Amino acid sequence: MRILVLWLGLLSCHASATTLLLTTPIQEFVSDVQSSWVQCEEQVWCQDVLTYYRHDYYGQAERIHEQWVLELFSEYSNHRFSDLQLNLRSDGFSLIHVDIAGEQFDVNQQLIVKGAEEADKALIEFINAFPAGQPRVLTWQSLLWKAKLVSDGELISLSLIPL
């Protein structure tokens, strides 16, 4: 029985070290990075397999002038890019700005001008006007983080900065 408890304890420690929870307080996140990630450069920590919901990413956390930046990287796929957006929404993020091929869509401005229902419709039409693999930057924000989801059709990167 003790072996089972110890094994479950090790398993839960391993899972928390490689699973990204964006609802975790920032100090707890920083502590986890510094204690369980590999320091790959001065002020840079790396994680070869970082799970965010159902997908694995390469993770990198960097401390720049007392500010932390977390980045996730993976190869591009429509499915993964869509899942990332759904997962950000699940974690309390709101989409605030979209840039596709140099064309801009300011969600907050559209909400003021058109209201929620019309702004949502205009956003969907804007996004659907471009091929799925077209380079894009989606800016998101939650109570704890600001995020930039970037794709060039080959790679996906998600940059997160604590607020």
C-alpha positions as a printed Julia matrix, in Angstrom:
163×3 Matrix{Float64}:
   0.0    0.0     0.0
   2.84   2.42    0.86
   4.47   1.72   -2.5
   1.19   2.54   -4.28
   0.86   5.83   -2.36
   4.49   6.72   -3.11
   4.04   5.84   -6.78
   0.84   7.93   -7.01
   2.66  10.8    -5.3
   5.5   10.62   -7.81
   3.02  10.39  -10.68
   1.15  13.49   -9.5
   4.43  15.39   -9.08
   5.46  14.4   -12.59
   2.09  15.46  -14.02
   2.16  18.86  -12.33
   5.71  19.45  -13.55
   4.74  18.96  -17.19
   1.13  20.13  -17.31
   0.38  23.79  -17.89
  -2.43  25.24  -15.81
  -3.06  28.88  -16.72
  -5.35  29.34  -13.74
  -2.43  28.75  -11.35
  -1.23  31.84   -9.42
   1.85  33.39  -11.05
   4.19  32.83   -8.09
   3.28  29.14   -7.99
   3.94  28.9   -11.73
   7.35  30.63  -11.36
   8.29  28.33   -8.48
   7.36  25.27  -10.54
   9.39  26.5   -13.53
  12.5   27.2   -11.47
  12.32  23.91   -9.58
  11.29  21.39  -12.23
  12.2   22.8   -15.66
  15.71  22.62  -17.15
  17.67  25.85  -17.05
  18.83  26.06  -20.68
  20.36  29.56  -20.54
  20.8   32.28  -17.97
  17.26  33.36  -17.03
  15.73  30.83  -19.48
  14.1   27.52  -18.48
  12.98  24.85  -20.96
  10.58  21.93  -20.92
  10.73  19.45  -23.83
   7.2   18.18  -23.27
   4.69  20.59  -21.77
   1.09  19.47  -21.92
  -1.66  22.05  -22.31
  -4.99  20.26  -22.32
  -4.6   17.34  -24.77
  -1.58  18.53  -26.76
   2.14  18.51  -26.06
   4.32  21.54  -26.75
   7.91  22.6   -26.31
   7.89  25.13  -23.48
  10.27  27.95  -22.68
  10.03  30.42  -19.8
  12.26  33.47  -19.76
  12.76  36.1   -17.12
  13.31  39.52  -18.73
  13.77  42.51  -16.39
  11.71  40.96  -13.57
   8.99  39.99  -16.08
   8.28  36.38  -17.05
   7.41  35.29  -20.58
   6.17  31.75  -21.21
   6.22  30.42  -24.77
   4.77  27.22  -26.19
   5.82  25.96  -29.62
   4.55  23.24  -31.95
   4.15  22.37  -35.6
   1.09  23.9   -37.24
  -2.13  22.03  -37.78
  -5.63  23.47  -38.14
  -6.83  21.16  -35.39
  -4.15  22.19  -32.9
  -4.6   25.91  -33.68
  -8.37  25.61  -33.15
  -7.9   23.61  -29.96
  -5.53  26.25  -28.58
  -8.21  28.89  -29.09
 -10.85  26.75  -27.39
  -8.48  26.01  -24.51
  -7.69  29.69  -24.0
 -11.44  30.4   -23.85
 -11.83  27.57  -21.33
  -9.14  29.21  -19.19
 -11.01  32.53  -19.1
  -9.25  34.33  -21.95
 -11.06  36.77  -24.23
  -9.95  37.53  -27.76
  -9.15  41.25  -28.01
  -7.37  41.7   -31.35
  -6.77  39.78  -34.59
  -4.18  40.45  -37.29
  -4.31  38.27  -40.39
  -2.03  39.05  -43.33
  -1.76  42.67  -42.17
  -5.54  43.15  -41.85
  -6.67  44.16  -38.35
  -9.79  43.42  -36.29
 -10.13  45.16  -32.91
 -12.68  43.15  -30.93
 -13.18  45.76  -28.19
 -13.81  48.54  -30.73
 -16.28  46.35  -32.62
 -18.11  45.53  -29.37
 -18.58  49.24  -28.69
 -19.67  50.06  -32.25
 -21.78  47.0   -33.08
 -22.68  45.24  -29.84
 -21.84  41.67  -28.87
 -23.9   39.72  -31.41
 -22.92  41.79  -34.46
 -19.27  42.02  -33.35
 -19.14  38.23  -32.97
 -20.61  37.77  -36.45
 -18.15  40.31  -37.94
 -15.22  38.55  -36.22
 -16.22  35.16  -37.63
 -16.61  36.64  -41.11
 -13.22  38.38  -40.81
 -11.41  35.2   -39.75
 -13.17  33.05  -42.36
 -12.21  35.48  -45.15
  -8.64  34.11  -45.03
  -7.23  30.62  -45.71
  -6.61  28.64  -42.51
  -2.83  28.56  -43.0
  -2.55  32.32  -43.58
  -0.14  33.99  -41.09
  -2.02  35.42  -38.13
  -1.63  36.89  -34.66
  -4.46  36.59  -32.16
  -4.15  38.62  -28.96
  -5.96  37.34  -25.89
  -6.29  38.45  -22.27
  -7.46  36.94  -19.0
  -7.38  38.21  -15.44
  -3.89  36.7   -14.97
  -2.26  36.66  -18.43
  -1.93  38.42  -21.76
  -1.4   36.0   -24.65
  -0.32  36.17  -28.29
  -1.18  33.17  -30.43
   0.9   33.31  -33.62
   0.91  31.05  -36.65
   2.7   31.3   -39.95
   1.14  28.14  -41.39
   4.17  26.04  -40.4
   4.62  26.71  -36.68
   2.4   27.78  -33.81
   3.66  29.81  -30.88
   1.74  30.94  -27.84
   3.42  33.66  -25.77
   2.03  34.33  -22.3
   2.93  37.27  -20.08
   1.58  37.54  -16.54
  -0.37  40.72  -15.78
